[in-house]
Amino acid sequence: MKALLITLFAAILLTMLTVTGQASLSESLFKIPPQVTGDPWFIATLFDAYCGFVTFYVWVFYKEKSILVRSIWFVLIMALGNIAMASYVLIKLFKLPQNSTLRDLVANQPTN
């Protein structure tokens, strides 16, 4: 299970880095035309993404005990989205012992 999750989250991270990098090289984020940013589906998608980021952050808040670490991950997740989220899960997966279960990843076990 651990190897499958590492593969999944590594693929997510690489995909997001690739598409974000390509988009950044093509056009500035601040040059998105108003007809795009004002579109109801753009707004709905943005809200959907950030609600997902907050939902994921609730798990990070549960897992992490340090206010500093919690704060850093909050900023990273809100700024980088799925790049930060995939990175967080990969860090936690690599810290798990080989014989760990999915419960060990999800539950508040000491993996630091």
PLY file of the C-alpha trace (Angstrom):
ply
format ascii 1.0
element vertex 112
property float x
property float y
property float z
element edge 111
property int vertex1
property int vertex2
end_header
0.00 0.00 0.00
2.81 2.39 0.90
4.52 1.94 -2.49
1.23 2.53 -4.30
0.60 5.74 -2.36
4.15 6.96 -2.97
3.67 6.34 -6.69
0.30 8.11 -6.70
1.44 11.21 -4.81
4.74 11.41 -6.70
2.75 11.35 -9.95
0.45 14.09 -8.64
3.44 16.18 -7.57
5.27 15.76 -10.89
2.11 16.47 -12.88
1.34 19.62 -10.92
4.94 20.84 -11.16
4.92 20.22 -14.92
1.62 21.92 -15.71
2.30 24.80 -13.33
5.77 25.28 -14.77
4.46 25.24 -18.35
1.69 27.69 -17.49
4.15 29.99 -15.70
6.45 30.03 -18.70
3.54 30.73 -21.07
1.76 33.51 -19.24
1.81 35.42 -15.99
-0.88 34.49 -13.49
-1.68 38.21 -13.23
-2.50 38.46 -16.95
-5.60 36.28 -16.82
-8.28 38.20 -18.76
-11.29 39.55 -16.80
-13.70 37.49 -18.91
-12.01 34.38 -17.46
-11.75 35.53 -13.83
-15.35 36.72 -13.86
-16.74 33.50 -15.33
-19.01 31.65 -12.85
-17.25 28.34 -13.54
-13.84 29.89 -12.85
-15.14 31.22 -9.53
-16.80 27.89 -8.65
-13.61 25.98 -9.50
-11.52 28.34 -7.38
-13.87 27.95 -4.40
-13.89 24.18 -4.90
-10.08 24.08 -4.89
-9.69 26.21 -1.78
-12.40 24.32 0.12
-10.41 21.17 -0.71
-7.21 22.84 0.50
-8.86 23.76 3.81
-10.28 20.24 4.16
-6.81 18.74 3.66
-5.32 21.30 6.07
-7.66 20.10 8.83
-5.84 16.74 8.61
-2.45 18.50 8.66
-3.57 20.49 11.73
-4.56 17.21 13.41
-1.27 15.51 12.51
1.10 18.33 13.46
1.56 19.50 17.04
3.79 22.53 16.52
2.06 25.86 15.88
4.99 26.88 13.70
4.78 23.74 11.56
1.01 24.08 11.31
1.38 27.70 10.20
4.04 26.91 7.61
1.96 24.13 6.10
-1.12 26.37 6.04
0.75 29.00 4.01
2.26 26.37 1.70
-1.08 24.66 1.07
-2.91 27.92 0.42
-0.13 29.19 -1.88
0.87 25.99 -3.68
-2.25 23.84 -3.41
-1.81 20.29 -4.62
1.96 20.72 -4.94
2.20 21.29 -1.18
-0.40 18.65 -0.40
1.35 15.93 -2.42
4.67 16.95 -0.85
3.21 16.69 2.65
1.84 13.18 2.04
5.13 12.05 0.46
7.10 13.34 3.46
4.79 11.46 5.81
4.97 8.29 3.69
8.77 8.29 3.58
8.89 8.69 7.37
6.65 5.66 7.97
8.29 2.36 8.84
8.13 -0.27 6.09
5.52 -2.43 7.85
3.11 0.47 8.46
-0.54 0.47 7.54
-2.76 3.14 6.06
-4.08 3.74 9.57
-0.55 4.70 10.66
-0.45 7.34 7.94
-3.89 8.79 8.62
-3.97 8.55 12.40
-2.03 10.86 14.63
0.98 8.60 15.01
4.43 10.07 15.61
6.11 10.00 12.19
8.33 13.07 12.67
0 1
1 2
2 3
3 4
4 5
5 6
6 7
7 8
8 9
9 10
10 11
11 12
12 13
13 14
14 15
15 16
16 17
17 18
18 19
19 20
20 21
21 22
22 23
23 24
24 25
25 26
26 27
27 28
28 29
29 30
30 31
31 32
32 33
33 34
34 35
35 36
36 37
37 38
38 39
39 40
40 41
41 42
42 43
43 44
44 45
45 46
46 47
47 48
48 49
49 50
50 51
51 52
52 53
53 54
54 55
55 56
56 57
57 58
58 59
59 60
60 61
61 62
62 63
63 64
64 65
65 66
66 67
67 68
68 69
69 70
70 71
71 72
72 73
73 74
74 75
75 76
76 77
77 78
78 79
79 80
80 81
81 82
82 83
83 84
84 85
85 86
86 87
87 88
88 89
89 90
90 91
91 92
92 93
93 94
94 95
95 96
96 97
97 98
98 99
99 100
100 101
101 102
102 103
103 104
104 105
105 106
106 107
107 108
108 109
109 110
110 111
